[in-house]
Amino acid sequence: MKRRDFIALLGGAAAVWPLAAHAQQAMPVVGYLGPGTPEGSVASLAAFRKGLAEMGFVEGRNVTLDIRWMNNDFSRLPELTADLIRGRPAVLFTGTPPGARAAMAATKTIPIVFNVGEDPVKEGLVASLNQPGGNVTGFSDFANQLADKRLGLLHDAMPKATSIAFLVDANKPNAAPDSKDMKAAAAARGIELPVFPIRDDSDFEPTFAVMAQERVGGLIVNTAPRFLGRAAQIVALSARYAMPTLYDRKEFPRAGGLLSYGPDRVDSARQAAVYVGRILKGEKPADLPVQQTTKLEFVINLKIMKALGLDIPPGVLAIVDEVIE
């Protein structure tokens, strides 16, 4: 190769390299802090990607997802949040109030979008729904605010029950307040409500055995990523002990559970991603009101109801959104 050709080649490369580096740096990063496990969050993550795509952001093309999983271990929040921030994300997304608080403690400038089941004002995430203020906004889908309604629906299906158990993930911060709310709802109806905590995945088998020994009339499974990740096992144990069980997500009755009542949490993830996309396009979190899910779904698995010898009261059947045959 001639000397002048070699110099020309170097000059061309020098012109291309900075452009390539600039293009790589220009692709925004979205930090994604998932509360559960990758296996239990496939649908939610897919919906999140769908929401970004609706706003024109496709992973690997013009946006990067930097994902961290808590694996149901809330003690890892500070570590995972700091790790995400080191990646200089344009927006941080989190699916729990503790995750949002960890992000808020770590940064006052990076926009934060949450998708939670609790009241975001009560949890201290925003000043108000209409004017969230600061660098935080997001969605609330009421998943942890439906104690009385869930208890009422299960009791309508089995009106003679005097004791209904409540299964909670003891490691999740919502366990205590949700138990308090559910106990209050049970007391108002004259129902005994023992709470059964799950601390580790090995607790499911012995806990269900104890519930059966105590002859509880039914079971309500609280909202928790751990439970979604163990859906097949929980549904199987409920069937083994012939225990009428109400869940928070329609994925459970579709997998063989009895009843579910709650928001479409998968679609909530999609909507939260739309907010992330709007921020990537230049809008500010303080200008985006916190949205609340208005659609709640009641799903019945008719086959399981018949297997348990339960009848659907006409009033309950009238409000069912989906009947699984």
Secondary structure, 3 states (H helix, E strand, C coil): CCHHHHHHHHHHHHHHHHHHHHHHHHCCEEEEEECCCCHHHHHHHHHHHHHHHHCCCCECCCEEEEEEECCCCHHHHHHHHHHHHHCCCCEEEECCHHHHHHHHHHCCCCCEEEEECCCCCCCCCCCCCCCCCCCEEEEECCCCCCHHHHHHHHHHHCCCCCEEEEEEECCCCCHHHHHHHHHHHHHHCCCECCEEEECCHHHHHHHHHHHHHCCCCEEEECCCHHHHHCHHHHHHHHHHCCCCEEECCCHHHHCCCCEEEEECHHHHHHHHHHHHHHHHCCCCHHHCCCEECCCEEEEEEHHHHHHCCCCCCHHHHCCCCEEEC
